[in-house]
Amino acid sequence: MTIYIPLPGNEAMAAQLAEITNSALGELELRRFPDQETYVRIASDVAGKSVELVCTLARPDPQLPGLLFAAYTARELGATSVGLIAPYLAYMRQDKRFSDGESVSSRHFARLLSGAFDRVVTVDPHLHRIHDLDEVFSIKTKVVHAAPALADWIKTHVENPLIIGPDSESAQWVSDVAGRIGAPHLVLSKIRHGDRNVEVTAPGLENWTGYQPVLVDDIASSGRTMIEAARHFETTGFPRPVCVVVHALFAGDAYEALKAVSSRVVSTNTVPHVSADISITSLIVS
């Protein structure tokens, strides 16, 4: 028997997963002591059950102690196995020592999770030099792709779409989304001058007059790539783009800034957010 237990903020997805799979929904008590240490109590019977902790890791640092304590506690209380469903998986971008002395945090974070869990399920992790999660995790991993859900939403809500990727790294999965709905696609040229300074150009855009631009990206954190791309369309005679994001991190005022230059901003529910109108929950258990 499987029991889904949500960390705070993940209750909706855990309930959906339990309903879809006809499984039990568990309860976890987590709070902070006055000195900010973390208190964890599993309020459900997990003995003899396969436990799935549900916790998107969009802001991982405050969540990590409670997540690890819950995993170890479930095992101590007799769970047959303990898995992690992390729709967004943090720390995958720092996969190289760019400057002397830097921590390659993707490997260290994967080691921490591998020591506490038997398996991890995530959605479209942001991988560059790491080509497969098995390179950094020592446990079973499953990667779910959001492309089918993105394609379904675009097909339903956007007429005559032109699917646009933010950079060369997005080419493969942007073409996947476009191919599912028979739409053309284009990949932007991006030069990053810093965390918040991005230069974007759109070679060949003039060939697609009459189409509705749909910017698709896997992660929007500072949002600068999408914002600069959206601004580019303002000077080319195209309508404001629809912006579709898998993982809506949206630090600071990024969401408001992107909305100001877009016709609509939509994300998946890998991260709870006001823009999360695309559900990928069923894909996780498919």
Secondary structure, 3 states (H helix, E strand, C coil): CEEEEECCCCHHHHHHHHHHHCCEECCEEEEECCCCCEEEEECCCCCCCEEEEECCCCCHHHHHHHHHHHHHHHHHCCCCEEEEEECCCCCCCCCCCCCCCCCCHHHHHHHHHHHHCCEEEEECCCCCCCCCHHHCCCCEEEEECCHHHHHHHHHHHCCCEEEEECCHHHHHHHHHHHHHHCCCEEECEEEEEECCEEEEECCCHHHHCCCEEEEEEEEECCCHHHHHHHHHHHCCCCCCCEEEEEEECCCCCHHHHHHHCCCEEEEECCCCCCCEEECCHHHHCC
